[in-house]
């Protein structure tokens, strides 16, 4: 098992940084471009397969809430797996959450994203 190494967020792969920036700007069309055609996203017990389902997820996830997000940490697991940790604050139940975004890369695209509480 590989032990993740903490890194500066600017050392995340460009594709991940671009996805996070697009997601933060709520630009779902730009965000979905980071994924491979057969990518998978898992969030809150639900799985979304392929860019059409992922686009729907990106448009709907958290849309009913107002919140801010801050990238508070990043890790490199190995050459294909990365973790970005975000702190969310807003009007959702609980008001504050820390979430790990666990990315698996396939070349220049995201093959898998698993979003889970820290």
C-alpha positions in Angstrom: 0.0 0.0 0.0 1.3 3.4 -1.0 1.4 6.1 1.7 0.1 9.5 0.4 2.5 12.4 0.5 1.3 15.9 1.3 2.0 18.4 -1.5 1.3 22.0 -2.3 -2.0 22.2 -4.2 -0.2 23.8 -7.1 1.6 20.5 -7.6 -1.6 18.7 -8.4 -1.8 17.7 -12.1 -3.0 20.5 -14.5 -6.1 18.5 -15.3 -7.1 18.3 -11.7 -6.3 22.0 -11.1 -8.4 22.9 -14.1 -11.3 20.8 -13.0 -11.2 22.3 -9.5 -11.1 25.8 -10.9 -14.0 25.1 -13.3 -16.0 23.5 -10.5 -15.4 26.4 -8.2 -16.6 28.8 -10.9 -19.6 26.4 -11.4 -18.6 26.1 -15.0 -19.9 22.5 -15.5 -19.2 22.4 -19.3 -15.5 23.2 -18.7 -15.4 20.8 -15.6 -16.7 17.8 -17.5 -14.0 18.2 -20.2 -11.5 16.9 -17.6 -13.0 13.4 -17.6 -12.3 10.5 -19.9 -15.3 9.2 -21.9 -15.7 6.2 -19.6 -15.0 8.0 -16.3 -16.8 7.3 -13.0 -17.8 9.6 -10.2 -18.9 8.4 -6.8 -20.5 10.8 -4.4 -22.8 10.3 -1.5 -23.4 6.6 -2.3 -24.3 7.3 -5.9 -22.3 6.4 -9.0 -22.3 8.3 -12.2 -20.8 6.7 -15.3 -19.7 8.4 -18.5 -19.6 12.1 -19.3 -23.3 12.5 -19.8 -24.1 11.3 -16.3 -21.2 13.2 -14.8 -22.4 16.4 -16.5 -25.8 15.9 -14.8 -24.1 15.3 -11.5 -22.0 18.4 -11.8 -25.0 20.5 -12.7 -27.2 19.1 -9.8 -24.7 18.5 -6.9 -25.2 21.1 -4.2 -27.3 23.3 -6.5 -29.9 23.8 -3.8 -27.4 25.3 -1.4 -25.2 28.4 -1.2 -21.7 27.6 -0.1 -18.0 28.5 -0.4 -15.2 26.0 -0.9 -11.6 26.3 0.0 -8.8 23.9 -1.1 -7.1 23.1 2.2 -4.8 20.2 1.3 -3.5 18.0 -1.4 -1.7 14.6 -1.5 0.0 12.5 -4.1 -0.7 8.8 -3.6 1.2 7.6 -6.7 1.7 8.7 -10.3 -2.0 8.1 -11.1 -3.8 8.9 -7.8 -4.2 12.2 -6.1 -6.3 13.7 -3.3 -7.6 17.3 -2.9 -9.2 18.2 0.4 -11.8 20.9 0.4 -13.6 22.7 3.3 -17.1 23.8 2.5 -19.2 26.3 4.4 -22.7 27.2 3.6 -26.4 26.7 4.2 -26.5 22.9 3.8 -27.2 20.7 6.8 -24.3 21.0 9.3 -23.0 24.1 7.7 -19.4 23.0 7.4 -17.8 19.9 5.8 -14.4 18.7 4.8 -14.4 16.5 1.7 -11.7 14.5 0.1 -11.8 14.4 -3.7 -9.9 11.2 -4.7 -8.8 11.3 -8.3 -7.5 8.5 -10.5 -5.9 9.7 -13.7 -5.8 8.0 -17.1 -3.2 10.0 -18.9 -4.4 13.6 -19.1 -8.0 12.8 -18.1 -9.8 11.9 -14.9 -10.8 8.3 -14.9 -12.4 8.2 -11.5 -13.4 10.7 -8.8 -14.6 9.6 -5.4 -15.9 12.3 -3.1 -16.0 11.4 0.6 -16.1 13.1 4.0 -12.7 13.4 5.5 
